[in-house]
Amino acid sequence: MTTTTPAIIVDEAKGAFRQGTIERRDLRPDDVRIAVKYAGICHSDIHQAREEWGEARFPMVPGHEIAGVVTEVGADVTRFSVGDHVGVGCMVDSCGECEMCRADHENFCEKGMVVTYNGVNYDGEEAFGGYSQEIVVSDRFTLRIPDGISLDEAAPLLCAGITTYTPLQRWVTEPGQKVAVVGMGGLGHMGVKIAAAMGAEVTVLSRTTSKEEDGKAYGAVDYRATSDDATWEDLKGTFDVILCTISADLPVDSYLGLLKPFGTFVNVGLPENTQSVHFGSLITGDKTLAGSNIGGIKGTQEMLDFCAEHGIGATVEVIGADEVDRAYDDVVDSKVRYRYVIDTSTITPQD
């Protein structure tokens, strides 16, 4: 048995979005039915919908930054009740039994995590994302959104928040460390807020200083343009941690030169091209080049609780369902400050 729900759908790579309906399964005993209120637009949604990361599945309903309200729970669900504010992130299932799942790293499930959209559930059900008015998810992959974070500002935390929190929580080990955040977009602005809340001394490294006022309002103490040659000389050997949030080709060796000995450059962006590094840039100074991939469910809940404790939400611009195509272009052109969030109540099926 299934039910239908309004959704924003793209039928082919690089195609325009339309408003129609999709099927959602009836509740299993461990399921939660969620009325989606807001869905963030992540740059990865664009990569998927435009088939820039390999072959994709169409029709597609993107969206893995989902915030809403519980409307129904399965017979075995005890952690959530109707009316709870909840979220769903980048995955909706895992085996729950392998070494990685048992260690709360479901994103590295040995069977393969089930992604929220552009994938298939273990039983063959097509996975459609959050650009819709309803989603049904296992309670294991449902996150509680604490009081104090509005649903529109919470939605991007389910990807942008956990993507930046995970490496910062791992590598920022004590207050006062010097942290650089590369990029001041949807991910970067969250990196600045979270790192500052952890007690780090934060510098933003961006192509220009056009967002300097915002960066400092979010907690950065310095803001430098990477287009200025003086930046690379002035900041040589400065940082304990560099968090790179952009998906663009980088002079990796130059960034490694900004680290102190034993410093870490950790990347969460995913450029299309292969990047290069000279091992000498790592060996000189015992530096670490690392990557980070979202986070597990336990870590995601910790991130939400941390953000609530420190009064952190994403900086968002709420848009209607008919503005998604324009919003995608704006994100690619870096015209959004800092996350577009879709008000799903505006979806009007036309099929």
N, C-alpha and C positions, 0 to 999 in steps of 0.2 A: 504494500500500500504506500502511496505517496500523496503529497499535497503540492499545490503550485504556489509560487511566490513571485512577485514582480522582481525583475533584475535588469541590469545594464549589461548587454551582451555584445561581443564582437565576433563576427562569423568567419573572418579570414585575416591573415597577417596584414597589418597596416590598414585594415579596414576601419570604417567609421562605426561608432557604437550605435546600437539601437536599444529601445526599451521594450522588453517583452516579458515572458514568464519562463521559469524553470521548475523542475521537480525537486522536492526535498523529501527524504524518507520519513516514514512514521517513526515514532520514538521506539528505540530499543530500551531495555531495562536500565542501561547505564548512560542514556542520552540526555542532553539538555536542549530544549528548543529555545532559540534566542530571537527576539525581535531586534534586528539590526537597526540602530539609530544613525550611526556614522561609520563610514569606511574611508580610511586614508588612502591617498594615491602615493604609492611608493615607486621609485624609479624602476625597480625590478618589474613592476606591473607593465611598464612601458616596454622594457626589454622583451617580456614574454608576449605581450599582445602584438608587438611588431616583429616577433620571431627573430630577435637579435641574439638569442642564446641557443640556437638550434631549433629543430622541429618542435612545434607546439601543437596543442590539441584544440581544435575548434569544433563547434562554437565554444567560446571561453567567457567566463565571468571572473574577472580578476578580483583582487582584494584580499590581503592578509593582515590588514590593520583594522580590526573589527571591534566596535564597542556597541553594546546594546543592553537589553533587559530580558531576564528569564521570563518566559511565558508558560512553560510546562517542563516538568522533569519526569524521567523514567522511574519505574517502580523501585529500582535499586539505588537511586540517587539520594544521598543524605547531605552532601556538602553544599547544595544550592537549593534555593526556594524561589517560587514565583515572585517577581519584583526585584530580585537581586541585580545589581549592575555588574556586568561581566564583559570579558573580552576574549577574542580568539586571535592567535597570531599566525605564524608561518606554517604550522603543521597541525594536523587533526587526528593523527594516529601513529602508533609505533607498535612493535611487537610486545613491548613491556617485559620481556624475558631475557634479552641478551645482556652482555656485560655493560654495554653503554647505557641501555635503558635502566638497568638496576642502579647505575651510578648517576642517574638523573641527567643524562646526556641523550635524551631521545632524538635530538637532531642528528646524532651519529648512529642511530639504530642499525644493527647489522643486517636486518631484513630490509631496511630502507624506510625512512619516515614517510608517511603519507602527507604530501603537501596540501595546503588548503585549497589550491586551485591548479589547473593545468596538470592534473594527475588523475590517478585512479585509486579508489579505496581498495583494501585487501579483498573485498568481496566483488570487485568489478564495477562498483558504483562510480560514476563520473564525479570528480571533485570540482564543485563550483564555489567560487569565493564570495567575498563580502559585499560586492556591489549589488546587493539584493536586500529585500526587506526581511528576510528570515534565513536562519541557518540552523542546522541540527548537528550537534557535535557531542562526542563522548565527554563525560564529565571530567575525565583525566586530562583533557586538553582545553578545558574551560578555565579561564583565569578570573579571579575576583578583582574588580576595580574598586579600590578603597574610596571611602568618603573623602571629599576634598579635591578630587580630580573630576572635572566635568567630562562627560562622555565624548564631546568633540575633541577636547585636548588629550583625552586618554587614548583615542584610537591609534595615533601614530606611535605610541609607546610600545605597541605590540610588535613592531618591527624596528623602527628607528630607535626606540628606547632600549630594547634588549640588545640590539646590534652594537650599540656604543657602551652600554653598561657592562656587558660581559668582559671585554678586554680591559676596560678601566678598572673593574673590580679585581681583575687578575694582576694587573701590572702596576697600579697605583697602590703601593703598599703602606704609605704613611703620609700624613699631612705635610704640606710644604714642598712636595716634589714638583718639579717643573715639567709641565705637560704642554705639548703643542698639539693643536687640532688642525689638521689640514682640510680646508674646505668649510664653508659656512652655509651649507644648504640644509636639506631635511635631516640628514644624519648629523652633520657638523654642529648645528645649533643645539642638538640634544647632547652631543659630546661635550660642548662647552658647559652647559648647565649642570650635567652630571659630574664632570670632573671638578668643577668649582665647588659643588656641594660636598664632594669627598675631601675637600681641603687642599686641592692642588692649586699651584700658581699657573694659570692658564694663559697661553698665547695662541692666537689664531693666525694661521698662515693661509692666506688666500691670494688669488691672482691680483686683486685690487683691494683698496681699503674702503670700498663703497658701503660695506656693512659694518664698519668699525663701531659705530654708535650702538648698534644692536649687540655686537659681540661683547662689548664692555658692560652693557646692561645685563647680559646673561651671566656675567662673572669673569670674563677675560680681563687680565691686567695689561695685556699688550696685544697689538694687532699689526701684523706686518704683511706687506705685499710681496709675493714671490716673484713678481715681475721686476722688482727693484734689486739690482745686483748687490746693493749694500746689505740687504737682508741676510744673504748667505754668509757674508763676511762677519757681520755684527753678531750673528747668533751661533757661530761655529762653537761646537762643544758645549751647548747650553742645556739641553733637555735630557731628563730622565726617561721620558716616554714621548713618542710621537704617535698619535692616532690619526691615520689617514682614512678619510671618509669619502674620497672622490673616486670615480670610475674613469680615470683618464691616464694616459701615458705619463710616466713620471721619471725624472732624473733621480733614481733611487739612491745612487751613490752620493749625490749632493745632500739628500735628506739625512742619510746616515752620518754625514759630516756634521750635522747639527746636534747629534747625540753626545752626551758625556760617555766616558768609559763605562761599560756595563749597561748602557742604555738600550732601550727596545723601540724599534719601529714596528708598529702593528697595523696591519692593513685590513679594512673591512670593505673597501671598494672592489669592484670586479671589472677592470677594463677589458675590452675585447681583445687587445693585442697582448702578446707576450712581453713581459718586462725583463730588463737585464740588470745584473749587479756584479760588481767585481768583488771577489771574496776578500780582497785586501781591505775593503771598506768595513767588513765585519771583523776580521782578525785584528785589525788595528783598533784597539779599544775594547776587545771582547764584547762586541755588540751583538744584539739579537734581532733577526728579521722574522717577524711572526705574522700569522693570519688569525682571524677569528670569524666564526660562523654562528650567527644569532646566539642561541643559548637554549638550555633545556627548560622544562616547565617549572621546576622548582626555582631556577634562577630568574625566570620571567616574573614569577610572583614576588620574589624578593625585590626585583627592580621596581615593580608597581608600588610595593610598600615603601621602598626608599623614596620614590618620587613623591608619594603622598606625604611622607614625613617631612620632606624638604620643600614642599609647595611647588613641585615641578610638574609642568605639563608641556606639551608641544605648543609651539606658536603656529596657529592654523588660520586658514581662510576657508570658510564653509561655502561650498558651491552646490548648485542644483544638478540633477541628473543630465540635463541637456547641455552642460558645460564641460563634460569630460574630455571630449576631443580637443577643445581649446586648452584645457588644463594640461593635457599631455604635452602639447607643443610648448606651453609656458615652462613646464618642468625641464624639458630638454634645453630650452633657451635660458635657464636659470632666472626666470622672472617671478618665481613664487617665493614668498617669505612667510612660513618656511615649509609648510605642508598644506596641500589642498586636502580637504576632507569633504566627502560627499554626504549631504543630507539625504538619506535614503527615502525619506517620506515623499520626496519629489518625484520618485520613479512612477511613471504612468505608462503601463503596458500599451503597446500599439499593435499587438498581433492578435 
